[in-house]
Amino acid sequence: MARRRQIYEGKAKILYEGPEPGTLIQYFKDDATAFNAQKKGTISGKGVLNNRISEHIFTLLGMIGVPTHFIRRLNMREQLIRQVEIVPIEVVMRNVAAGSLSKRLGIEEGVQLPRTIIEYYYKDDALGDPMITDEHIAAFGWASQEEMHDIADLAIRTNDFLCGLFAGIGIRLVDFKMEFGRIWDNDYSRIILADEISPDGCRLWDMVTNEKLDKDRFRRDLGGEVEAYQEVARRLGLMPEGADGAVLDLETHRQNRGK
């Protein structure tokens, strides 16, 4: 079997040349990073779970008319995706105060925001992904005004849908990040959703207990990362109920660790 050509390796995924022009294979790693890769570790099985969760979410988004780069899942860790020109902007949707927003503005974590806030960050690890405004985006030509309108529209639609999806399984969508890319057809381009949507890039809290079911468990040394990701997959119907060793209750996990 011929060795696949690697196109790019990021903190959580590797992109390989796809089987057809205009396609890539996206491989999900178990590597975990936080604070712009200042903290590094491994969450065993994370890549498998994120691959499955992201596939599920992107498939549902496609069904409501949100265009994405997702084509199909190939195996436990890989997806076939459309090759896009990534817009160098991370889009963060905030529904509840948490993380850097709480630190910047002195708002207690968990406070429901009066309205959803959209924030933009320039994708540059060396600079720490600084927060930017529409003015920066226009001045430096990172995206056109029309593209930003499309990005904002897709981001709002995605957020509205995911808030309902997660609320239906007892999870509060606190905030999450998205990336977008351009698909070219001759001289014409259009914006589509790219990257992934998984517990790696979302803050997901249990609606009753506020238990964190996302990468904050790694960031804050809470433990139980795999169990949290598995719980999200289980509630989404992606793992069988009572699967042997597949899903652990977080409280039981803490008790087992002697906490």
Summary of the structure (lengths in Angstrom):
residues: 259
radius of gyration: 18.3
end to end distance: 48.4
largest distance: 60.9
contacts: 764
relative contact order: 0.14
helix: 31%
strand: 33%
